[in-house]
Amino acid sequence: MSKLILSFFVVVVSLSTQAQMTKTIAEEQIKLVMKFQESAWNRGDISGFMDGYWNSDSLLFIGIKGPTYGYSKTLTNYLKSYPTPEKMGQLTFGFVKIEILSENQAFVVGTWHLQREEDDLGGHFTLLWRKLDGEWKIVIDHSS
């Protein structure tokens, strides 16, 4: 009987450890995507920044002007709002919470800050991520 209990305990601990490793890997992958977004933004590459988003008409971006649907519309809005590297400034993300909801969904709460010559901007974001075709992508972005 004690061998059965020990075996059960080993399986439970092993599964728990594996689940934690999977969560840690997902968190690191999401942070890496956001680091690439920061780098693209900071070199004036809005298209590269958008690589972190789901390229779909179902992408939802919610900003100060309300909801925007679609990758192309979101890209167009970024290009209009930030037409020059000076307007873009230098972007920094901060993480408040990363919650891995499942093996292919995550919820991220954080901060964003733009340092610019004329002024600084900043706020918070909530992001819903999905792992699509093996890559983590933002499917909903609410930034304020």
C-alpha positions as a Markdown table, in Angstrom:
| # | Residue | x | y | z |
|---|---|---|---|---|
| 1 | Met | 0.0 | 0.0 | 0.0 |
| 2 | Ser | 2.8 | 2.5 | 0.9 |
| 3 | Lys | 4.4 | 1.9 | -2.6 |
| 4 | Leu | 1.1 | 2.8 | -4.2 |
| 5 | Ile | 0.8 | 6.0 | -2.1 |
| 6 | Leu | 4.5 | 6.9 | -2.9 |
| 7 | Ser | 3.9 | 6.3 | -6.6 |
| 8 | Phe | 0.8 | 8.5 | -6.6 |
| 9 | Phe | 2.7 | 11.2 | -4.7 |
| 10 | Val | 5.6 | 11.1 | -7.3 |
| 11 | Val | 3.1 | 11.4 | -10.2 |
| 12 | Val | 1.3 | 14.3 | -8.6 |
| 13 | Val | 4.5 | 16.2 | -7.9 |
| 14 | Ser | 5.8 | 15.4 | -11.4 |
| 15 | Leu | 2.6 | 16.8 | -13.0 |
| 16 | Ser | 2.7 | 19.8 | -10.8 |
| 17 | Thr | 6.3 | 20.5 | -11.7 |
| 18 | Gln | 5.6 | 20.1 | -15.4 |
| 19 | Ala | 2.6 | 22.4 | -15.2 |
| 20 | Gln | 4.7 | 25.1 | -13.5 |
| 21 | Met | 7.5 | 24.7 | -16.1 |
| 22 | Thr | 4.9 | 25.1 | -18.9 |
| 23 | Lys | 3.5 | 28.3 | -17.2 |
| 24 | Thr | 7.0 | 29.7 | -16.7 |
| 25 | Ile | 7.9 | 29.0 | -20.4 |
| 26 | Ala | 4.7 | 30.7 | -21.6 |
| 27 | Glu | 5.4 | 33.8 | -19.4 |
| 28 | Glu | 8.9 | 34.1 | -20.8 |
| 29 | Gln | 7.7 | 33.7 | -24.4 |
| 30 | Ile | 5.2 | 36.5 | -23.9 |
| 31 | Lys | 7.8 | 38.7 | -22.2 |
| 32 | Leu | 10.1 | 38.1 | -25.2 |
| 33 | Val | 7.4 | 39.0 | -27.7 |
| 34 | Met | 6.9 | 42.3 | -25.8 |
| 35 | Lys | 10.6 | 42.9 | -25.6 |
| 36 | Phe | 10.7 | 42.6 | -29.5 |
| 37 | Gln | 7.8 | 45.0 | -29.6 |
| 38 | Glu | 9.6 | 47.5 | -27.5 |
| 39 | Ser | 12.7 | 47.2 | -29.7 |
| 40 | Ala | 10.7 | 47.6 | -32.9 |
| 41 | Trp | 8.9 | 50.6 | -31.5 |
| 42 | Asn | 12.1 | 52.2 | -30.3 |
| 43 | Arg | 13.7 | 52.0 | -33.8 |
| 44 | Gly | 10.6 | 53.5 | -35.4 |
| 45 | Asp | 9.3 | 50.2 | -36.8 |
| 46 | Ile | 5.5 | 50.2 | -36.2 |
| 47 | Ser | 5.1 | 47.2 | -38.6 |
| 48 | Gly | 7.6 | 45.2 | -36.5 |
| 49 | Phe | 5.8 | 46.3 | -33.4 |
| 50 | Met | 2.6 | 44.9 | -34.8 |
| 51 | Asp | 4.1 | 41.5 | -35.2 |
| 52 | Gly | 3.0 | 40.8 | -31.6 |
| 53 | Tyr | -0.6 | 41.2 | -32.6 |
| 54 | Trp | -2.9 | 38.6 | -34.2 |
| 55 | Asn | -3.1 | 39.4 | -37.9 |
| 56 | Ser | -6.9 | 39.0 | -38.2 |
| 57 | Asp | -10.0 | 41.1 | -38.7 |
| 58 | Ser | -11.1 | 39.8 | -35.3 |
| 59 | Leu | -8.2 | 41.6 | -33.4 |
| 60 | Leu | -9.8 | 43.9 | -30.9 |
| 61 | Phe | -8.0 | 47.1 | -29.7 |
| 62 | Ile | -9.7 | 49.3 | -27.2 |
| 63 | Gly | -8.1 | 52.7 | -26.6 |
| 64 | Ile | -9.2 | 56.2 | -25.7 |
| 65 | Lys | -11.5 | 56.5 | -28.8 |
| 66 | Gly | -13.2 | 53.1 | -28.1 |
| 67 | Pro | -13.0 | 49.7 | -29.8 |
| 68 | Thr | -11.2 | 49.2 | -33.1 |
| 69 | Tyr | -11.6 | 45.8 | -34.9 |
| 70 | Gly | -9.0 | 44.4 | -37.2 |
| 71 | Tyr | -5.2 | 44.2 | -37.6 |
| 72 | Ser | -5.2 | 46.6 | -40.6 |
| 73 | Lys | -7.3 | 49.3 | -38.8 |
| 74 | Thr | -5.1 | 49.0 | -35.7 |
| 75 | Leu | -2.0 | 49.4 | -37.8 |
| 76 | Thr | -3.4 | 52.4 | -39.6 |
| 77 | Asn | -4.4 | 54.1 | -36.4 |
| 78 | Tyr | -0.8 | 53.6 | -35.0 |
| 79 | Leu | 0.7 | 55.0 | -38.2 |
| 80 | Lys | -1.6 | 58.1 | -38.0 |
| 81 | Ser | -1.0 | 58.7 | -34.3 |
| 82 | Tyr | 2.7 | 58.2 | -34.4 |
| 83 | Pro | 3.9 | 59.4 | -37.9 |
| 84 | Thr | 7.5 | 60.1 | -36.9 |
| 85 | Pro | 10.1 | 58.6 | -34.6 |
| 86 | Glu | 9.9 | 61.8 | -32.5 |
| 87 | Lys | 6.2 | 61.2 | -32.0 |
| 88 | Met | 6.8 | 57.6 | -31.2 |
| 89 | Gly | 9.5 | 58.3 | -28.5 |
| 90 | Gln | 11.0 | 55.5 | -26.5 |
| 91 | Leu | 8.6 | 52.8 | -25.3 |
| 92 | Thr | 9.0 | 50.8 | -22.0 |
| 93 | Phe | 6.7 | 48.1 | -20.8 |
| 94 | Gly | 6.3 | 47.1 | -17.2 |
| 95 | Phe | 4.5 | 43.9 | -16.0 |
| 96 | Val | 2.0 | 43.9 | -13.1 |
| 97 | Lys | 0.6 | 40.4 | -13.6 |
| 98 | Ile | 0.9 | 37.6 | -16.1 |
| 99 | Glu | -1.8 | 34.9 | -15.7 |
| 100 | Ile | -1.5 | 31.8 | -17.8 |
| 101 | Leu | -5.1 | 30.7 | -18.2 |
| 102 | Ser | -4.5 | 27.6 | -20.2 |
| 103 | Glu | -1.8 | 26.1 | -22.5 |
| 104 | Asn | -2.9 | 28.5 | -25.2 |
| 105 | Gln | -4.4 | 31.6 | -23.4 |
| 106 | Ala | -2.9 | 34.2 | -21.1 |
| 107 | Phe | -3.9 | 37.5 | -19.5 |
| 108 | Val | -1.4 | 40.2 | -19.0 |
| 109 | Val | -1.7 | 43.4 | -17.0 |
| 110 | Gly | 1.0 | 46.0 | -17.2 |
| 111 | Thr | 2.1 | 49.6 | -17.8 |
| 112 | Trp | 3.5 | 51.4 | -20.8 |
| 113 | His | 5.5 | 54.5 | -20.9 |
| 114 | Leu | 6.6 | 56.7 | -23.9 |
| 115 | Gln | 9.5 | 59.0 | -23.2 |
| 116 | Arg | 9.5 | 61.8 | -25.8 |
| 117 | Glu | 11.3 | 65.1 | -26.2 |
| 118 | Glu | 8.1 | 67.1 | -26.1 |
| 119 | Asp | 6.3 | 65.2 | -23.3 |
| 120 | Asp | 5.9 | 61.8 | -21.7 |
| 121 | Leu | 2.9 | 59.6 | -22.0 |
| 122 | Gly | 2.0 | 56.5 | -20.1 |
| 123 | Gly | -0.8 | 54.3 | -18.9 |
| 124 | His | -1.9 | 50.7 | -18.3 |
| 125 | Phe | -2.9 | 47.9 | -20.5 |
| 126 | Thr | -4.7 | 44.6 | -20.3 |
| 127 | Leu | -3.9 | 42.0 | -23.0 |
| 128 | Leu | -5.5 | 38.7 | -23.9 |
| 129 | Trp | -3.0 | 36.5 | -25.6 |
| 130 | Arg | -3.5 | 33.3 | -27.5 |
| 131 | Lys | -1.0 | 30.8 | -28.7 |
| 132 | Leu | -1.8 | 30.5 | -32.5 |
| 133 | Asp | 0.2 | 28.2 | -34.7 |
| 134 | Gly | 2.9 | 27.9 | -32.0 |
| 135 | Glu | 3.3 | 31.6 | -31.4 |
| 136 | Trp | 1.9 | 33.9 | -28.7 |
| 137 | Lys | -0.2 | 36.8 | -30.2 |
| 138 | Ile | -2.2 | 39.6 | -28.7 |
| 139 | Val | -5.9 | 39.1 | -29.6 |
| 140 | Ile | -7.4 | 41.8 | -27.4 |
| 141 | Asp | -5.6 | 45.0 | -26.2 |
| 142 | His | -7.2 | 47.5 | -23.9 |
| 143 | Ser | -4.8 | 50.3 | -23.3 |
| 144 | Ser | -5.4 | 53.5 | -21.5 |
